[in-house]
Amino acid sequence: MKQLKRIMGVLWMILAPAIIYFLVVGAIENINPAGTKDINKPVPWIIIIAIFTPIAIGLMIFGFYSLKGEYDQLPESSDKL
Amino acid sequence: MASPDGKGIGKVIFSSSLGTLIEWYDFYIFGMLAKTIAVQFFPEGNETAALLSTLAIFAAGFLVRPFGALVFGRLGDMIGRKSTFLLTLVLMGGSTFLIGLVPGYRSIGIAAPLLVLLLRLVQGLALGGEYGGAATYVAEHSPANKRGYYTSWIQTTATLGLFVALGVIMAVKANMSDATFNMEWGGWRYPFWISILLVGVSIYIRLKMSESPLYAKLKKEGKTSVNPLKESFGHRANFKMVLLALFGAVMGQGVIWYTGQFYAQSFLENAIKIEFMQNREILLWGIGLATPFFLVFGALSDRIGRKWIMLTGMLLGVIFYRPIFNTFLKDANPKQWVADMNNITVDETKVKTTADTLQLNNRTQVITHRERVLNYQGNQFTEKTTDTSDVSSAVPGTAPGLSMSNSNKMQPARVGATTYSDVVLESGLQWKFTFLVWCMIIFVTMAYAPIAAFLVELFPTRIRYTSMSLPYHIGNGVFGGLVPFIATLLSTSFANDPLVGLWYPIGIAALCFVIGALYLSNKIDQNIHN
């Protein structure tokens, strides 16, 4: 199980930039001044990319911690933190 | 007041839950009345108003809610739970009431959408601070063996807030015409005004409460955090748990919650075209009958642990969302009903036909609109057809009406678009749909009921409010709130699959299930007194 957690860490680290890439590509393809849907407006995309970038970085850090084995053993109680 | 052995817990739960329920109510009525609010404050054709409208929708949920979690979480860990969630209640109630008092765009111009945007952002900020405080407060009063059960009362409030908001809007709407409801100072403002009464009662009750015993002890010993943000997110050991809470539990719970309660309603209304009142009725029954299960799963989590109950809720969503939504599409499909000519009847008393004339260069086009109410095995629906006919020479005047259709100058009509709306399901089918919505809300109760206890047990008392609020509001506000946006994005890119929008919640819930199953512990932390 510990080994699997570490291997999956690599996947989370790859997934994070992939999410940002797809969001940016989605924004470029869908922003259209003639469109009427929310996905055609730039403001939602700016907000979403702005909020998702730190979340994706968080996922990457999660993957990094996982790869380093930091989740091999979780603390038994919150007072161990 | 209650101590951690559970004495007086009833009062603690009641006062905390009531305030949180009201905050949810306040937050929802804005979204539910979005169409009316748009007409009053964000008129079409005005670019600034359109921009403010987009900001009101997206910024309030995505940016301000997590920011509110940080601001009020920090306050709650520094000055105490009670004062902080009292403040969030005042901010939420005050801003909701004031939205109901802002004159429309026609009266005060651009100031109207600006004020509404500002108040909506205050709502988002307050919501970001409320939940963490209420959940922490109840958990810190609860005995270890009933923490899941007692905090599950707080978990019912988000759903009950939706229930109350739906009920109030339906009650107001049922007592007046659509025109009276939608006018500038019309009935749509009543739900906002009612909020001040509810908040007043809740503030009165909360003022009588004392501080959480665990926090009070910590404060007496001088052990409270001086910089909760740094301790929560700057210390590796704690930050690691924040990330685990977000990716292993809350992000999946957020999409399950949003899909079951909001996406289902919007799908039934916009894709299936179920009539407004019946759609709300289905949701009200679904919510009403499923809500007790928050308590059931909260209590169960005290016995068997939180992890697998939450993850089972997510897994059920992953497995059953597409079959459930596919059943909606198959069972209420007016196109198929119309094809079965033998079982279709037309209500002749409700057939309406009108026509418009369009003059284009030397050609005249007659556009005929036909509206009729059809019945298929007890299911009633409205069919609207638009036919266009060309007339060989110019015809003076407009709106010739039906006489045009008899003109020998008219060329054969080109059948235009046929749309179906106002579907009213027969009783059996309505109950089947209610059952399916109920099933989706059961998934919500499983994923959501244990989460307050789970988050509380993950973090130490001195930084608990801050540490649990941020992942909760990112999971629910950002991941959950993105469901309609990503659904629109997917359905634009893959137009052939009417259920393609579901891949987002399914994907996120599946990812969260894998992370949760692999990394989370099912052990209940008995001692949260540190």
Boltz contact constraints between the chains, C-beta under 6 A:
constraints:
  - contact:
      token1: [A, 5]
      token2: [B, 518]
      max_distance: 6.0
  - contact:
      token1: [A, 37]
      token2: [B, 488]
      max_distance: 6.0
  - contact:
      token1: [A, 38]
      token2: [B, 485]
      max_distance: 6.0
  - contact:
      token1: [A, 39]
      token2: [B, 488]
      max_distance: 6.0
  - contact:
      token1: [A, 39]
      token2: [B, 489]
      max_distance: 6.0
  - contact:
      token1: [A, 41]
      token2: [B, 54]
      max_distance: 6.0
  - contact:
      token1: [A, 43]
      token2: [B, 54]
      max_distance: 6.0
  - contact:
      token1: [A, 44]
      token2: [B, 58]
      max_distance: 6.0
  - contact:
      token1: [A, 47]
      token2: [B, 58]
      max_distance: 6.0
  - contact:
      token1: [A, 47]
      token2: [B, 62]
      max_distance: 6.0
  - contact:
      token1: [A, 51]
      token2: [B, 62]
      max_distance: 6.0
  - contact:
      token1: [A, 51]
      token2: [B, 478]
      max_distance: 6.0
  - contact:
      token1: [A, 58]
      token2: [B, 243]
      max_distance: 6.0
  - contact:
      token1: [A, 62]
      token2: [B, 243]
      max_distance: 6.0
  - contact:
      token1: [A, 62]
      token2: [B, 247]
      max_distance: 6.0
  - contact:
      token1: [A, 65]
      token2: [B, 240]
      max_distance: 6.0
  - contact:
      token1: [A, 70]
      token2: [B, 240]
      max_distance: 6.0
  - contact:
      token1: [A, 71]
      token2: [B, 519]
      max_distance: 6.0
  - contact:
      token1: [A, 74]
      token2: [B, 521]
      max_distance: 6.0
  - contact:
      token1: [A, 77]
      token2: [B, 525]
      max_distance: 6.0
  - contact:
      token1: [A, 77]
      token2: [B, 527]
      max_distance: 6.0
  - contact:
      token1: [A, 78]
      token2: [B, 459]
      max_distance: 6.0
  - contact:
      token1: [A, 78]
      token2: [B, 460]
      max_distance: 6.0
  - contact:
      token1: [A, 78]
      token2: [B, 525]
      max_distance: 6.0
  - contact:
      token1: [A, 79]
      token2: [B, 530]
      max_distance: 6.0
  - contact:
      token1: [A, 81]
      token2: [B, 237]
      max_distance: 6.0
  - contact:
      token1: [A, 81]
      token2: [B, 238]
      max_distance: 6.0
  - contact:
      token1: [A, 81]
      token2: [B, 460]
      max_distance: 6.0
